[in-house]
Amino acid sequence: MYKSGGINGESYANCVCVVITLTVWNYA
């Protein structure tokens, strides 16, 4: 979806992954 990528894109995707993971673990 994010084809621009780059450091910003990767950092943003990484941050989203971390937030989702923490949220899932919090409700697990």
PQR file of N, CA, C, O and H, with PARSE charges and radii, in Angstrom:
ATOM      1  N   MET A   1       0.843  -1.200   0.000 -0.4000 1.5000
ATOM      2  CA  MET A   1       0.000   0.000   0.000 -0.0000 2.0000
ATOM      3  C   MET A   1       0.877   1.250   0.000  0.5500 1.7000
ATOM      4  O   MET A   1       0.630   2.187  -0.760 -0.5500 1.4000
ATOM      5  N   TYR A   2       1.902   1.261   0.854 -0.4000 1.5000
ATOM      6  CA  TYR A   2       2.820   2.406   0.901 -0.0000 2.0000
ATOM      7  C   TYR A   2       4.031   2.093   0.036  0.5500 1.7000
ATOM      8  O   TYR A   2       4.998   1.485   0.495 -0.5500 1.4000
ATOM      9  H   TYR A   2       2.102   0.501   1.471  0.4000 1.0000
ATOM     10  N   LYS A   3       3.965   2.526  -1.250 -0.4000 1.5000
ATOM     11  CA  LYS A   3       5.058   2.207  -2.170 -0.0000 2.0000
ATOM     12  C   LYS A   3       6.203   3.191  -2.019  0.5500 1.7000
ATOM     13  O   LYS A   3       7.334   2.874  -2.387 -0.5500 1.4000
ATOM     14  H   LYS A   3       3.179   3.020  -1.623  0.4000 1.0000
ATOM     15  N   SER A   4       5.942   4.372  -1.490 -0.4000 1.5000
ATOM     16  CA  SER A   4       7.016   5.365  -1.339 -0.0000 2.0000
ATOM     17  C   SER A   4       8.119   4.801  -0.448  0.5500 1.7000
ATOM     18  O   SER A   4       9.305   4.995  -0.715 -0.5500 1.4000
ATOM     19  H   SER A   4       5.023   4.630  -1.192  0.4000 1.0000
ATOM     20  N   GLY A   5       7.715   4.101   0.614 -0.4000 1.5000
ATOM     21  CA  GLY A   5       8.689   3.435   1.478 -0.0000 2.0000
ATOM     22  C   GLY A   5       9.671   4.418   2.069  0.5500 1.7000
ATOM     23  O   GLY A   5       9.276   5.435   2.638 -0.5500 1.4000
ATOM     24  H   GLY A   5       6.752   3.943   0.830  0.4000 1.0000
ATOM     25  N   GLY A   6      10.974   4.113   1.934 -0.4000 1.5000
ATOM     26  CA  GLY A   6      11.983   4.991   2.532 -0.0000 2.0000
ATOM     27  C   GLY A   6      12.070   4.775   4.026  0.5500 1.7000
ATOM     28  O   GLY A   6      11.405   3.902   4.582 -0.5500 1.4000
ATOM     29  H   GLY A   6      11.296   3.287   1.472  0.4000 1.0000
ATOM     30  N   ILE A   7      12.907   5.589   4.678 -0.4000 1.5000
ATOM     31  CA  ILE A   7      13.088   5.437   6.132 -0.0000 2.0000
ATOM     32  C   ILE A   7      11.792   5.838   6.837  0.5500 1.7000
ATOM     33  O   ILE A   7      11.366   5.176   7.783 -0.5500 1.4000
ATOM     34  H   ILE A   7      13.448   6.299   4.227  0.4000 1.0000
ATOM     35  N   ASN A   8      11.166   6.926   6.371 -0.4000 1.5000
ATOM     36  CA  ASN A   8       9.935   7.396   7.008 -0.0000 2.0000
ATOM     37  C   ASN A   8       8.839   6.347   6.906  0.5500 1.7000
ATOM     38  O   ASN A   8       8.180   6.036   7.898 -0.5500 1.4000
ATOM     39  H   ASN A   8      11.513   7.463   5.602  0.4000 1.0000
ATOM     40  N   GLY A   9       8.642   5.799   5.711 -0.4000 1.5000
ATOM     41  CA  GLY A   9       7.590   4.800   5.519 -0.0000 2.0000
ATOM     42  C   GLY A   9       7.832   3.578   6.378  0.5500 1.7000
ATOM     43  O   GLY A   9       6.908   3.064   7.010 -0.5500 1.4000
ATOM     44  H   GLY A   9       9.178   6.052   4.905  0.4000 1.0000
ATOM     45  N   GLU A  10       9.081   3.105   6.405 -0.4000 1.5000
ATOM     46  CA  GLU A  10       9.384   1.908   7.191 -0.0000 2.0000
ATOM     47  C   GLU A  10       9.196   2.189   8.676  0.5500 1.7000
ATOM     48  O   GLU A  10       8.666   1.351   9.405 -0.5500 1.4000
ATOM     49  H   GLU A  10       9.831   3.522   5.892  0.4000 1.0000
ATOM     50  N   SER A  11       9.625   3.360   9.125 -0.4000 1.5000
ATOM     51  CA  SER A  11       9.488   3.698  10.547 -0.0000 2.0000
ATOM     52  C   SER A  11       8.007   3.762  10.917  0.5500 1.7000
ATOM     53  O   SER A  11       7.601   3.278  11.973 -0.5500 1.4000
ATOM     54  H   SER A  11      10.055   4.041   8.533  0.4000 1.0000
ATOM     55  N   TYR A  12       7.199   4.368  10.030 -0.4000 1.5000
ATOM     56  CA  TYR A  12       5.766   4.490  10.306 -0.0000 2.0000
ATOM     57  C   TYR A  12       5.122   3.109  10.390  0.5500 1.7000
ATOM     58  O   TYR A  12       4.364   2.824  11.317 -0.5500 1.4000
ATOM     59  H   TYR A  12       7.529   4.761   9.172  0.4000 1.0000
ATOM     60  N   ALA A  13       5.432   2.247   9.407 -0.4000 1.5000
ATOM     61  CA  ALA A  13       4.856   0.900   9.401 -0.0000 2.0000
ATOM     62  C   ALA A  13       5.316   0.140  10.637  0.5500 1.7000
ATOM     63  O   ALA A  13       4.533  -0.582  11.254 -0.5500 1.4000
ATOM     64  H   ALA A  13       6.047   2.479   8.653  0.4000 1.0000
ATOM     65  N   ASN A  14       6.584   0.302  10.999 -0.4000 1.5000
ATOM     66  CA  ASN A  14       7.128  -0.397  12.167 -0.0000 2.0000
ATOM     67  C   ASN A  14       6.407   0.069  13.428  0.5500 1.7000
ATOM     68  O   ASN A  14       6.058  -0.748  14.281 -0.5500 1.4000
ATOM     69  H   ASN A  14       7.221   0.889  10.499  0.4000 1.0000
ATOM     70  N   CYS A  15       6.184   1.356  13.550 -0.4000 1.5000
ATOM     71  CA  CYS A  15       5.511   1.905  14.728 -0.0000 2.0000
ATOM     72  C   CYS A  15       4.093   1.351  14.810  0.5500 1.7000
ATOM     73  O   CYS A  15       3.630   0.967  15.884 -0.5500 1.4000
ATOM     74  H   CYS A  15       6.467   2.019  12.858  0.4000 1.0000
ATOM     75  N   VAL A  16       3.407   1.311  13.669 -0.4000 1.5000
ATOM     76  CA  VAL A  16       2.037   0.790  13.653 -0.0000 2.0000
ATOM     77  C   VAL A  16       2.030  -0.671  14.082  0.5500 1.7000
ATOM     78  O   VAL A  16       1.160  -1.101  14.839 -0.5500 1.4000
ATOM     79  H   VAL A  16       3.783   1.623  12.796  0.4000 1.0000
ATOM     80  N   CYS A  17       3.010  -1.431  13.591 -0.4000 1.5000
ATOM     81  CA  CYS A  17       3.085  -2.858  13.954 -0.0000 2.0000
ATOM     82  C   CYS A  17       3.280  -3.001  15.458  0.5500 1.7000
ATOM     83  O   CYS A  17       2.652  -3.850  16.090 -0.5500 1.4000
ATOM     84  H   CYS A  17       3.717  -1.081  12.976  0.4000 1.0000
ATOM     85  N   VAL A  18       4.139  -2.180  16.026 -0.4000 1.5000
ATOM     86  CA  VAL A  18       4.401  -2.256  17.469 -0.0000 2.0000
ATOM     87  C   VAL A  18       3.143  -1.902  18.250  0.5500 1.7000
ATOM     88  O   VAL A  18       2.803  -2.580  19.220 -0.5500 1.4000
ATOM     89  H   VAL A  18       4.649  -1.489  15.513  0.4000 1.0000
ATOM     90  N   VAL A  19       2.455  -0.853  17.838 -0.4000 1.5000
ATOM     91  CA  VAL A  19       1.241  -0.435  18.546 -0.0000 2.0000
ATOM     92  C   VAL A  19       0.188  -1.532  18.483  0.5500 1.7000
ATOM     93  O   VAL A  19      -0.449  -1.850  19.488 -0.5500 1.4000
ATOM     94  H   VAL A  19       2.731  -0.302  17.051  0.4000 1.0000
ATOM     95  N   ILE A  20       0.009  -2.110  17.296 -0.4000 1.5000
ATOM     96  CA  ILE A  20      -0.989  -3.171  17.146 -0.0000 2.0000
ATOM     97  C   ILE A  20      -0.612  -4.369  18.007  0.5500 1.7000
ATOM     98  O   ILE A  20      -1.460  -4.957  18.679 -0.5500 1.4000
ATOM     99  H   ILE A  20       0.526  -1.851  16.480  0.4000 1.0000
ATOM    100  N   THR A  21       0.668  -4.723  17.979 -0.4000 1.5000
ATOM    101  CA  THR A  21       1.122  -5.878  18.770 -0.0000 2.0000
ATOM    102  C   THR A  21       0.879  -5.635  20.251  0.5500 1.7000
ATOM    103  O   THR A  21       0.372  -6.513  20.950 -0.5500 1.4000
ATOM    104  H   THR A  21       1.357  -4.246  17.433  0.4000 1.0000
ATOM    105  N   LEU A  22       1.237  -4.447  20.735 -0.4000 1.5000
ATOM    106  CA  LEU A  22       1.049  -4.145  22.157 -0.0000 2.0000
ATOM    107  C   LEU A  22      -0.437  -4.162  22.509  0.5500 1.7000
ATOM    108  O   LEU A  22      -0.819  -4.653  23.571 -0.5500 1.4000
ATOM    109  H   LEU A  22       1.649  -3.734  20.167  0.4000 1.0000
ATOM    110  N   THR A  23      -1.271  -3.629  21.624 -0.4000 1.5000
ATOM    111  CA  THR A  23      -2.711  -3.607  21.884 -0.0000 2.0000
ATOM    112  C   THR A  23      -3.262  -5.019  21.963  0.5500 1.7000
ATOM    113  O   THR A  23      -4.038  -5.342  22.862 -0.5500 1.4000
ATOM    114  H   THR A  23      -0.961  -3.230  20.761  0.4000 1.0000
ATOM    115  N   VAL A  24      -2.857  -5.860  21.016 -0.4000 1.5000
ATOM    116  CA  VAL A  24      -3.343  -7.247  21.003 -0.0000 2.0000
ATOM    117  C   VAL A  24      -2.882  -7.969  22.257  0.5500 1.7000
ATOM    118  O   VAL A  24      -3.661  -8.685  22.888 -0.5500 1.4000
ATOM    119  H   VAL A  24      -2.226  -5.597  20.286  0.4000 1.0000
ATOM    120  N   TRP A  25      -1.619  -7.785  22.622 -0.4000 1.5000
ATOM    121  CA  TRP A  25      -1.094  -8.468  23.821 -0.0000 2.0000
ATOM    122  C   TRP A  25      -1.795  -7.951  25.074  0.5500 1.7000
ATOM    123  O   TRP A  25      -2.005  -8.698  26.030 -0.5500 1.4000
ATOM    124  H   TRP A  25      -0.987  -7.204  22.110  0.4000 1.0000
ATOM    125  N   ASN A  26      -2.154  -6.663  25.063 -0.4000 1.5000
ATOM    126  CA  ASN A  26      -2.804  -6.072  26.229 -0.0000 2.0000
ATOM    127  C   ASN A  26      -4.186  -6.685  26.433  0.5500 1.7000
ATOM    128  O   ASN A  26      -4.616  -6.894  27.567 -0.5500 1.4000
ATOM    129  H   ASN A  26      -1.983  -6.057  24.287  0.4000 1.0000
ATOM    130  N   TYR A  27      -4.885  -6.975  25.325 -0.4000 1.5000
ATOM    131  CA  TYR A  27      -6.235  -7.538  25.428 -0.0000 2.0000
ATOM    132  C   TYR A  27      -6.234  -9.059  25.390  0.5500 1.7000
ATOM    133  O   TYR A  27      -7.281  -9.687  25.541 -0.5500 1.4000
ATOM    134  H   TYR A  27      -4.537  -6.806  24.404  0.4000 1.0000
ATOM    135  N   ALA A  28      -5.057  -9.653  25.188 -0.4000 1.5000
ATOM    136  CA  ALA A  28      -5.000 -11.120  25.083 -0.0000 2.0000
ATOM    137  C   ALA A  28      -5.320 -11.755  26.436  0.5500 1.7000
ATOM    138  O   ALA A  28      -5.324 -12.980  26.558 -0.5500 1.4000
ATOM    139  H   ALA A  28      -4.206  -9.142  25.066  0.4000 1.0000
TER
END
